[in-house]
Amino acid sequence: MGLLISIVAGFVSGVGMRSVFSFGWEPMVFVLLLAAILFFVPKLLSVYSFTPLDRESPSFLMGLAAVFFVFVALGMVRSTIADTPLSETFVQDLRHRVQYEGIVVGDPDVREKNQRIAIEVEKGGEKVGALAVMPLSADVRVGDRMRVYGTLSLPHAFETDGGRTFRYDKYLQARDIRFLIQYGSIYTVEPAPWYSVPAALARIKHAFLDGLNLALPHPDAALAGGIVIGGKEGLGTELKDAFTRSGLVQIIVLSGYNVMIVAEWIMALFALLLLPRRLQFFAGGAALLLFVGIAGISATAVRAAIMAVIALYARATGKSYVASRALLFTVLLMLMWNPLYLVFDPGFGLSVAATAGIIWLAPIFESRMTRLWPFWRNTIATTLAAQVSVLPLLLYDIGLFSLVALPANILVNPLVPLAMASAAAAGVIGMTAGPFIPLVATIAGFPALILMRFFIFIAEKSSALPFAAFTLERFPFVLVLAAYAILIYIVWSKRFSTTDQFKFAKNASI
């Protein structure tokens, strides 16, 4: 475990430093030299031995430090490679009116005044990701070949209402988008071919959301779509603000919690069908990937899906599932794939922090709640651990501190699985029977309607309290590091067993 922590901590540190500071290869060489010194000095002093070492011995600790710095250098290298320059073919078109053809690669993000369409445009044999900001009237679907007109520009960082700097350019780069196309129009050249998998998944998603609209009224249908697959279209600014101020915003986006719930359902279903364990793993993994593909492939969902697949594999093979190792491995794998996630995707950092809190902090909190019933002890400990773990990052990124988040989440979170199940049933029945017998869809949506109204009630009432939330001025990032250093010290001083981790593994994908 110590070796894995050294590897992940080093790689994360290297990626973080290179993401924040721009430098050449010299620091990487220096770090590698430092690692070499830490590795060879004990040997030269005859302290090093190839026999099994005491984990508390100086030579062992220096070896871990050497591994740490090696992966710091590797993290720097990987982050440098990911920081690719802009294509000169497209740079020369900046601030000019352009006409490109390309393929729509993501579901349009529909806003109140426009829609934002991720499209891979082509010119001179080169391809690049662009975000086309187009009117709401444009009919766009995933996989369609489009012709887009507009002014080409670069995304830039901007100041948020809370005085925070949001690196919008890097946020889009993490999604393979480098340019903006604005003040124009977009037209379909060729619909997506029938064999296009992304197009088929997008059609299933929209059919499901249409089914929810038949089964539930507004805005309950939008909330149900957000809870099941992260579809927030039609929720409205005021209602989204209410969920944000009440600390319940995580239930209206595709989170790791949703993914883990689906994974548990899949395994339960296959267990009832008496399928062999290994077949359960492959079928469950495929179904899980299908769900993530339909809902949207975000960094948060991918993180949760990888951990869920590891849990499915452990269950299928009869091996123990150590949530902490699964989290560390997942973080390392995802940052190796895309190091921009670490600093420039807020959802990824919050998801990892919440999961780490549930794994390491929740058992500590639960051990001090002996007078509560087991259900409420687990619910409160899990919710409190997630809230405490994300708080430093949340305050730094957004500056909004919700005083009602803990009680609101305690009331809502236990009902989320039931809400997902009832909303999923309403959507499926709505998309199949709703167009023919609307009454059937309405009846099927009644259980989901009750839960959606309850969630909205809690969000609106708690956010309306005068002390519900307040904003903080921007503060140095070193305070965030100090806060997490304190949390790490608390966890390290209260170390617990793999058994305790396993108790919380089911909830460790928020």
N, C-alpha and C positions, 0 to 999 in steps of 0.2 A: 504493500500500500504506500509506503514511504517513497519508493521509487516512482510509482505512478504520480503521486502528488508533486514530486520534484520535476518530472517531465512536463506535466500540464501547467504547473505554476511558472516554469521557465518559458514555455512556449507562449503562454498568455502574456507574460511580462514583455517578451520580445515584440510580440504583435502590438501590444498597447503602446510601447515606447515609439515604435516606428510609425504607428498611426497618428500619434500626437505630434511628434517631432520629425522634421524632414532632415535626414542626414545621409551621408554616403556610406561606403563600406568600412571606413576606419573603425567605428565603434564595434562592428561585428567582429573584426579581427582582434580587437582588444579583448572582447569578451571571451573569444576562443582561447587566447593566450592565458587569460585568467583561469579558465577551466583546466587548461593543461597544467598550470602551476599547482592548482588544487589537487589534481590527480597524481602528479609525479612527485611532489614534495614528500608526502608520507613514505613513498617507496624509497626515495633517496635517503631518508632519515631512518630507514629500516623499521618504520612503524607499520608499513603496509604489509599485508599478508594475504595470500590467496586462500587461506583457510576461512571457514565461516567466521564472520566478525560479530562482535557484540554490537547491537543496534545503537547503543549509547556511546560506543567508543569514538574517539576523535577521528580515526581513519575512516570509519563508516560514514560519519557525518560529513567529512570532507569529500568523500566519494559522491554523496548525494548533492553536495554543493557544486561539484564539478559537472554532474549531470544537469543540474539546474542551469548553469551558465551555458553549457552546450546548447540546450534547447532555447535559451534566451537568444542566442545567435541564430538558430534555425528559425525562430519566430520572426526575427528581424528580416532574414532573407526572404521568408515566405511573404511577408507584408510588402517588401520592396518589389518582388515579382508581381504581386497583385496590383500595385500602383502603376498601371499601364498608361502611357501617354495617349493623348487624343489623336485620332486619325487625321492626318493632314488633308486627306481627300474631303473630309467634311468640315474641317476647320476653316478652309478657304471660303465656305458658304456662310459663315457666321454673319448675322445681321443682314442677310439677304433673303429675298423671297425665293423659296425653293419648291421643287416638285419631286417627290420620291415615291417609289413603290416599295411595299414591304408587307410582312405578315404580322397580324395582330397576335401577340404572345401572352397577353394577360387579359383577364376580365376587366372591362372598363370600370373605372372608379367614378361613379356618378355623384356629382356634387349638386348644390342647389342651383348654380348658375351655369355649369359646364360639366363636361366629363373628360377624364384623363385616360388616355389610351396608350398602353405600352405596345410599341410596334418596332419590329426589327426592319429597318430601312436599308436599301441597297443603293450603291452608286459605284461605278467603275470596278465592279467585282468585289468591293468591300461591303461588309455589313456592320451595322452598329445599332445599339438600342437607343430609341428616342421616345420621349413622352409627348404625345400630341394632345394639346389642350384644345378641345373642339366643342362646338355647340351641342346642346342636349338633343337636338333633332337628328343628329347623325346616328344611323342604324349600323352598329358595329358588333361583330361577334368574334370570339376567339377562333383563330385559324384562317380567317378571311384574308385574302390578298387585297390590300387597299392602295389607293393613290391619294396621297396627302399633300396639301398645299399649305404654305404658311411661312412665317419668319423663323429662321433657325437661330437659336440662342443657347447659351450655357446656363445651367442652373447655378445659383449662388447661395451662400449662407445668408441667413437673415435673423433678425432679432424677434423673438417671440414676445407676446404680451407681458410675460413675466420677466423680461429682460435677459432671457437666455439666448445664446447663439446656437441656432440649429443649422448644422452642416447639411443642408439640403442636397448639395452636389454629391457629397460622399454617401448620403442616404440612398440616393438614386443609383450611384455607382455600385453599391452593394447588391443592387437588383439588375445590374448590367445595363443601366440606362445612363447615357453620357450627354445627351442633348435634349433641348425642348423645341417643339414646333408649335407656334402660337399664331393667333389671329388669321386663321385660314379655314379650310374645309377638308373633308375626307369623304371618299367615295369608294364603293366596293368595285373591284376589278374582277375578282373571281371568288365565289364562296369557298369555304373550307371543304376539302375533299371528304368523302364519306369515311375514309379510313383514318382520318386525323384523330388521334387519341385525345389531345387537349380539347379539340372542338366537341367531341362526344361527351367528355366530362363536364364541359361548360354547359352543354344542353341539358344534361341531367340536373345540374345545379339550378338552372333557371326554371326548369319544369317543376322541381321541388318547391322553389320559392313561389311560383305561380300557384301551386297547390295550397301552400300556406295562405296566400291571399284569398283563395276561395273558402278556406275553412275558418279563417279568423279575420276580424275587422282590423282596421288601422288604429293605433300603431302596434297592436299585439302581434300581428303577422311579422312585422319587421323585427321585433324583439325575439320572436321564436326563431326566425332565420338566423339572427346573430348568435343565439345560444347553441343552435345545432351546427351550423356551417360558417358562421362568421359573416353572414350577409346583413349589412347594416343599412342598406338602401331604404329610405323612407322613414327612418327612425326620427329624424328631425333634430335640429340643433339644440333646442331646449331640453329634450329628453336625454340626449347624449350628455349634455352638461350636468343634468341631474345625476346620471349614473357615475360621471366622473367625480363630482363633488361628494357623493356618498361612498366612494371607494369601491363601487360595484362594476366599474367599466370592464373588468376582465371577463365578465360573463357574456358580454355582447361582442366579443371577438373570439376568433378561433384560438383557444388556449390549449396548453398541454393537458389540462384537466379534462376537456372535451375528448381529446384523443385517447386518454387512458380509460375513460368511461366506455368508449366504443370498443377498445381492446378487451375490457372485461366482459362486455356483452358478447363479443365474438367468441371468446374462450368458453363462456358459459353455454352458448348455443352448441358449439361443437362437442362439448362434453356431454350434453344431453343426447346428441346424435351418436354417442359412443364411438367416435372416430379415433383412430390411433393417434397417440400424442404427437408423433412427428408430422402426421398429416394435419393435425390441428395447428401446428406451428406454421406450415407453409400456407394453408388456407387462411389462417388468421392474419399472417403477415400480408398476404395479397389483399385481403379485405381491408386491412388497415391502410395500406398504401392507396387503395382505391378511394377510401374516405378522404384522406389527406389531399389526393388529387382533385376530388370534387370540391372540397371546401376551399382549397387554395394553398399553394405550397409556400408558406411563410417560414421564416427561420424558427419561430416558436413552435409551429406545428411539426416541422422536421425534427427538431430536438426531442420533442415528446414522442414522436413516432419511432425514432431510433431507440430510445429507452424502452418503449413499449415492446418493440420487436425483441430486444435483449431479454425482457421479462418473459415474453412468450417462449423464446428459445430455452430459457432456464426451466420453465415449467414443463416444456415438452421433453426435455432430456433428464429431468429429475435433479438438476443441479440447483444450488442455492443462488438466489438473486440478491446481490449486494448492490443496493441502490447507489451508494456513494461511488463505487467503482464504475457503474454504468454511467453516472453523470459525468465523471472525469473523462472517461473514454469518449463519450458523446461530444463534449466540449472540444476535446483535442481533434477529433475527426472533423467536426464542422468548421473549426478555424483553419485547419489544414486545407479544407475545400475552399473556404471564403473567409480570409482573415478580416475583411471589412465588417463582418458581423459584430465584432467585439465592441468597437467604439461607435460605429455609425448606424447600428440597428438597435434602438432602445428596447424593443420588444425582446430581443435575444438576451440582453443583459438582465432585464427584469425577470424573465422566465427562469434563467439559470439561478439567479439569486433566490427566487421563491422556492425553487426545487431544493436548493442547498439548505435553505432554512427548514423546510419540512423534514429533510433527512437528518440533519444534525441538531437543530434547535428544538423541534417538536418533542422528541423524547425527554429532553430536559424540562420543558414546560409541563408535560404531562405528569412527570414524576412528582411534581409539586401540587398536583390537583387531585389528591387522593380522596377527597371528600365528595367529589362529583361522580355522577353516574358515568360508566365507561363511554357511552355514546357521546355525551356532552364533553367529557374530558378529552376525548380524541378530537372532536370537532373544534373546541376552543383552542387546544394546543396547536393543531394544524393551522388554523386560521391565524392565530397570533404569531406563529413562527414565520408564516409567509409574509404577513404585514410588516413585521420587524425587519426581515431580511431585505425587502425591497425598499424600505423607507429611505435609506441614505441616497440610493440611486434616484428614486422618485423625486425627492426634494431637490436634488441637483439638476435633474433633467427638466422638471416641470415647475417645481417650487410650490406645488399645491399640497398642503397638509390637511387631510381629512380626519377630523376628530370622531366622526361617526362611522368610520370604515370598519372597525372591529365589530361593533354590535350589528351593523347592517350585514356584514358577511356571515356572522354567526347565524342570523335569521335566514339568509338566502342560500348559502352554500350547500347545506344538507338536502335542499330541494332541487338542486341543479340536475342530478341524474334523472329524477322523476320528470322534470320539465323537459329535458332532452328527449326522453322516451315518448312523452305525450305529444310534443311538438313534431317529432319524427313521424309518429303514427298519423297525425293530422295532415302533415305534408304529403305523405305517401297516398293516403286515402283521397286527399284533395286533388292530387295530380292524376289519379286513376279514375275515381268515381265522380269527382267534383264537377267536371264539365257536363256530365250526363244527368246526375242527380245531386244538385247543390245542397239539398237538405241533409244528405248523408255526410257530406264534407263538414257542414255546420255542426252536426251532432258529434262527429269524430273530433272536432276541434274544441269541444266544450271543456274537457279536462285541462288542455293546454291554456285555454282562455283564462281559467281561474288562476292558474299559476302565473301567467304573464301579468295579469292585473295585480296580483300580490307583489310581484317584483317591482312593477312600476310604482305601486303605492309606497313600498319601502324606500325606493330611490327618491321619489318626489318629496315625501314627508321628511326623511332624514336630511336631504340636501337643503330643504327650506328652513331648517333650524338656524337661528342666528349665529351659533357657534359651530356650524357644520364643518366649515373648512376655511382656511386662510392661506394666503400666499407669503412666501419668504423671499427676501432679496437674494440675489445670486451670491454664492460663497465659493471659496477655493476648493478645488477637487481634492486637495490634501485632507480636508475634513472628512470626505467620503472614505478615503483610504484609512484614516484613523478610526472611523466608526466600524469598518469591517475588520480592522486589526483587533479591536475590542471584542467583536463577536467571535472571531477566530480563537482568541485567547479563552473566552468563556467555554466554547465548545471543546477546545483542547484540554482544559482543566476538568471537564466533565465527560471524559471519553466513555463511550458505551459500546455495547457489543453489536455484532452483526445481527443478532436476533432482534434487537431494538430497531435496527435499520429496516429489517424485513417487515416489521409491523407497520411501518410508514411507507413502504415501497409502493403500495397501491395508490397512495395520495401524492407521490413524489413526482408528479408530472405537470404541476400547475404552471 
